[in-house]
Amino acid sequence: MSGSRSERRPRGELSRVLVVDDEADIRELIDLTLARMGLAAECVGSVAEARAALDAGAFQLCLTDMRLPDGVGLDIVRYIGEHHVQTPVAVITAFGSAENAVAALKAGAFDYLAKPVGLEQLRALVKSALRLPDGDSDSDQPLPGLIGESPAMQQVRTMIEKLARSQAPIYISGESGSGKELAARLIHARSARSTGGFVPVNCGAIPENLMESEFFGYRKGAFTGADSDRDGFFQAASGGTLFLDEVADLPLAMQVKLLRAIQEKRVRKVGAVTEEPVDVRIICATHRNLRDCVDKGSFRQDLYYRLNVIELRMPPLRERVEDIAPLAEAILHRLAGEAIPQLSEQALKAMQLYPFPGNVRELENILERATALSAGMLIDSDDLHLEPEEAGGETVGRGSETLDDYLNRLERQAILEALQKTDGNRTAAARLLGVTFRSMRYRLERLGIE
């Protein structure tokens, strides 16, 4: 395996970019642009030539066209993913080829450009790619705030490290209080965009008549009260990350404008006659099932596929019961400072049996209340004041889950435990669970387990 060729270049040596395109004028345009940025380009015109160049020397970035004489750009994306993992790769797609762009991002591409290639967008992409952390960065350091060693949390941490090396849009799913914004902040902090802004937006809290001006900004005189130019969320997040929380709450009219901004990487301020380029990575989240929203007609399918290039699922607390004790300890330490109260055995057992419909946020509230109400330095189960299970046929420990959700949770936990025991070997895990490998693969895809 030749991934070791992408080591750090000596100080003072130019960053090298591999350009793969069978059109000479495109190669020349990109070559000149890179040269003006102080970069060295090596230009080739086919998949075979690209593989040979990659194997012959280290590159800090690869730009490849999607259509090539002897294959497609995805072949190069996959080859780099297998043999040169430290080299970010971006693809150049035909105008309007959203499917190709999404396919490239899913295959592991860092980002994409649409033809005709805009020089401002090209320069922004190159700058972002060359800021990517390399293999000996601080990625081995623990992720702050993600507490717990359950299989579910280990998978989340692995995904965050992987997603931080990409520019692909990310959809973070999960129940309220499960840590979706924390995950988005960690992806941003570990990415090449960490020096840029992280702009969180609660899509459900903005009045519909103000949405366009809040997202894209406005020009002076665009409407009554617009007494000066103002930037929107996209401009504020330029060079960084825009986090769209509760994105399912966006009205359909705004969804159309958001889709165009993401596809074209350009926005038009209210009252302006021209568009301006923006360099923004989109991360979105919602506690609702976005696929169900599409099926019901409240969320556009084309926007769903554009946002849901890669999904990160934040597990509910009831799926990682073993994390409750270390989470509680960390929360009590933060709440109480030096005089940290202890949880009794009964209190910890009661919390482990409780379904936590509000997840980690609810755990924080419960412990904050218990700290205030407990008489001494020991928190007992009575101090927790946990809500009893409501009548109506709900199984203890299942909370308000439907039967399908409950069974999926049990199945997911069993598979994750089997994968952990077999060091990620899916064939061995299938054998351990007593199912065929084909059945195992189907279950992994259905449950969204990487």
ABEGO torsion letter per residue (X at the ends): XAAAAABBBBBGBBBBBBBBBABAAAAAAAAAAAAAAGBBBBBBABAAAAAAAAAABBBABBBBBABBAAEBAAAAAAAAAAABAABBBBBBBBBGBAAAAAAAAAAGBABBBBOBBBAAAAAAAAAAAAABBBAABAAABBBBGBBEABAAAAAAAAAAAAAAABABBBBBBEBBGAGAAAAAAAAAAABAAAABBBBBBBAAABBAAAAAAAAAEBBBGABBGBABBBBBAAAAABGBBBBBBGAAABBAAAAAAAAAAAAAGBBBBBGBABBBBBBBBBBBBBABBAAAAAAAGABBAAAAAAABABBBBBBBAAABAAAAAAAAAAAAAAAAEABBBBBBAAAAAAAAABAGAAEAAAAAAAAAAAAAABABABBBAAAAGBBBBBBGGBBBGAEABBAAAAAAAAAAAAAAAAAAAAGGBAAAAAAAAGBBAAAAAAAAAAAGBX
